[in-house]
């Protein structure tokens, strides 16, 4: 049986950087493509309305998910199309759903872990935010711009709720704690120990998740949340508890901002 070669560290580093760049670029590209397409169809005035912004957010998340998850396997299969189906790899290959953290169905453990994780996230976010307040440029009270800039009622509120509390958590968990975390863990495990691969994957996934929110105070907050979400993914092997935690967090924020009108 041929010996498995030990991967060179710099190849792993390049692959890890490539994964992070791929996710970041895909998210930006999806926002630009969907945004310009909707402006072309609706006009800039109609595009800035709450319902349109909600539809834009939902479509951007879904398009980004398709780009990130579907394109790499297509490119990979094209590279191998001249080779006959390779003999089944000796390693156990996880199914597509398993690699995204969607194995089986949510359990009572997931349901119980979500509120516990939410408390851990609040404590961690408070700690990081407190540490960052030493910097004069860090504005802890800066409001997050999610495209809805006034009090929402009726159908506007329902659509915004669906996007922010249902679609966004599911899509972001599949992309970050599902696809990206799994890819980083698998690649780092080729050379490094299990604990190193967990720590580095948690940190890099959370760092990118914070960066794409484009605000210091929000970025620090969601970085803390992502660390907890990655740990829960590691504990359960799925992203269901993470989705529930993410929904709790977004649902609470939605209620305070768009139902009570607290800014």
Buried (B, 14 or more C-beta within 10 A) or exposed (E): EEEEEEEEEEEBEEBBEEBBEBBBEBBEBBBEBBBEEBBEEBEEEEBBBBBBBBBBBBBBBBBBBEBBBEEBEEEEEEEEEEEEEEEEEEEEEEEEEBBBBBBEEBEEEBEEBBEEBBEBBBEBBEEBBEEBEEEEEBEEEEEEEBBBEEEBEEEBBEBBBEBBBBBBBBBBBBBBBBBBBBBBBBBBBBBBEEEEBBBBBBBBBBBBBBEBBEBBBBBBBBBBBBBBBBBBBBEBEBBBBBBBBBBBBBBEBBEEBBEEEEE
